[in-house]
Amino acid sequence: MELKISIVTCSDTRDLAQDEAGAALEELIEAQGWTVVSHVVVRDDASEIGDAIVEAAKDGPFLSKDDFRQRTKVSKTIIDLMDSLGLLGDLPESNQISIFDLV
């Protein structure tokens, strides 16, 4: 399965050159044979984070909450909040298919 991942680092103090964690993550992703389609650092600001999510969505629809988390790098806490507000619709938890889904 080909994965395309966008790395979004939220920080008011770092830029891309100082994003050591993002760089390490990029190396780990590429070592798995996956593709990093973008790597950005945005201010810890809801509007900028939202824009980064919109940009990540340009790579295709999100397949699951796990896919959303991987491609946008939004924290689980934020994803849980978005889910509780109904913003994620009926997006499944993961991309895995259960045999019971086929029955």
N, C-alpha and C positions, 0 to 999 in steps of 0.2 A: 504494500500500500504506500503510495507516494504521499508524503506529508509536506505541506507548505506552511511555514510558521513565520509570523511577524513578531518581533521582539519589541515591546513597548516598555521602556523604563520611565517611571514617574519620579522625578527629583527636581527640587528647587536649587540644588547645589552642584549637580554634575552636568557635564555635557557628554557627547558621544565618546570623545577621547578619554574621558575619565570613567567611563562605564565599564569597570573591570568585570563585574558580575555578568553584564550583558554580553561582553566579549567571550567570557568563559562559556556562557550558555550557547552562544553562537557556535563555538568550537564543538561542544558536545552534540549539538543538533546535527551539524555537518558530519561528524564522526559516525553518526547513525545512518548516514546516507540520505538524510532529509534535506529540504531546501529552506534556507532563510530568505524570505522574499523581501523583508525590510527589517531594519533595526533603527529605532528612533528613541530619543530621550525627549520627554515632554515635561513641562512643569506639572507639579502636583495640583492640577486644576481640573475640575470636572469637565469643562468645555474642551480642553486640550486632550484629555483622556478619551472623551467621546469622539473627537475627530480621529484619533488614532484607531479606535474600534471601527469606525466607518471605513477608514483606509484599509484595514485588515479584511473587512468584508468584501472588498473588491476582488479578492482572490476566490470568490465563490461563496455559496451559502454555508453557514455553520451547520455541521452535521449533528452536533451534540453539545452539551454543556462542557464536556471535556475538550472538544475541538475549539470551542469559543475561548476557553481558558488558555489553551496552548497557543492559539494564534494571536490573542490580544494581550496576554500576560496580565489580565485583570485578576485580582486576588479572589480567592474562594468566598471571602466575606462579601465582597461586592456582588459576585455572581449570585450568592444566596439571597441578597437583598433584591437584586433585579428579578430573580425568580419569584420571590414573595410578592412583588409588585405586579407580577404577570407579564413582565417585559420580555421573557424568553419563550412565551407561548407554550407549545407542547414539545419543545426541544428535549430529546431524551438525554439521560445522564451521560451515556457513553455511546461510542460507535459500534460497540459489540452487539452482536445479534444473539439472542437467546433462542434455543430450540423451541421454547414455549411460545415465542413470537410467531412461529411458523404454523402452529396448530390452530 
